[in-house]
Amino acid sequence: MDFMPELLRFTDGTPVRSPADMAARRREMISLLENEAYGKAIPPVPVSGRRVATDAHCACGTAVVEDLRICCKMDKNTEYSFPLRLYRQTSPGKKPLLLLLNFSDKKYHEYLQPEFVLQNGFSLAVLHYEHLTRDNGDFSDGLAAFFPRRTDGTGAGKITIWAWGAGRALDYLLSREDVDETQVALIGHSRLGKTALWCAAQDERIRYVCSNDSGCMGAACHRTLHEGGESLKVITRAFPFWFCDNLVNRHGQTDALPFDQHFLLACVAPRYVCINSAAEDAWADPTSEQLSCVGASPAWAFYGKTGFLGNETPCGVDEGFPDGEIAYYKRSGKHFLGLPDWASFIGFIKDHRNND
């Protein structure tokens, strides 16, 4: 993959030679992704949470559902609040937490597997992304109203705003006595897989990030686009509001970009990344998602880690490479977040819980 932007070389051409260099290169890559892709990161604000309602009849009475309200102190006189749902264990002690960015606020949605998650010893928090800001070009809506577009082309796109909201949900969740703050995973599907990766790239509290069918501007590299895959030109025309204007104004000129998506994955090092694809989801370009894992892997070596224990040859259906800090799995089926995806994510996390 010699044609890809070099991961282990600073923008000025200096090679990365040490762990300290790798940490500095990570900061440089995040800055590149801010300025050229997703928009400038937004500083955190004070957060509080309160319980709105409780249902003690979840999972045959072995778990509780809490409906919560997360309140963000936006400035001296203004607050913004949004709902968050938590399916929590009733047994004592701190539990590992999965935070799902979801497309619905229904208690039992087709993408949710709360009983499966709970039975595996995890708690599950669910955040409906449009409670943060709507999935459209209206930047006066919801949280977006507090972060107006910048005139220099680096203003936060909706993906950055959704990622910011996920971070504020974590601010509250990590303050709870029943959450193990060392075992937090962020999960997203499709555009929310893109969001989860960008959030985890910036937020080192997230130990595991799990991306499902995230495709273009998620896990899939642009420069390795395969037949039927979504291109940068198409995505920036259809959803310009997801990104900063600097990316949109490139008009899909992939080769002009100073990054590719292996940079995004590499910013998570030395933590854990699980990338899931679907064999019939050509639009998300499974092979390019796997190649992104290959391209990102060298970042882990500077931390004494193995990174991706796979190769560039496309894996078979219902196969993958689960053993390194970067895991990749390609299941049968279409663009969907289902039980096989949850099973692979939870299996990956369990396999690495006792590492480090």
Secondary structure, DSSP 8 states (H G I E B T S, - for coil): -TTS--TTB-TTS-B--SHHHHHHHHHHHHHHHIIIII--------EEEEEEEEEEEEGGGTEEEEEEEEEEE-SSS-EEEEEEEEEEE-SSS-EEEEEEEES---SS-TT--HHHHHHTT-EEEEEEGGGTS-SSS-TTSGGGGGS---TTS----HHHHHHHHHHHHHHHHTTSTTEEEEEEEEEEETHHHHHHHHHHHH-TT--EEEEES--BTTTB-STT--TT---HHHHHHH-GGGS-HHHHTTTT-GGG-S--HHHHHHTTTTSEEEEEEETT-GGG-HHHHHHHHHHHTHHHHTTT---B---SS---TTEEE-SSSEEEEEESSSS---HHHHHHHHHHHHHHTT--
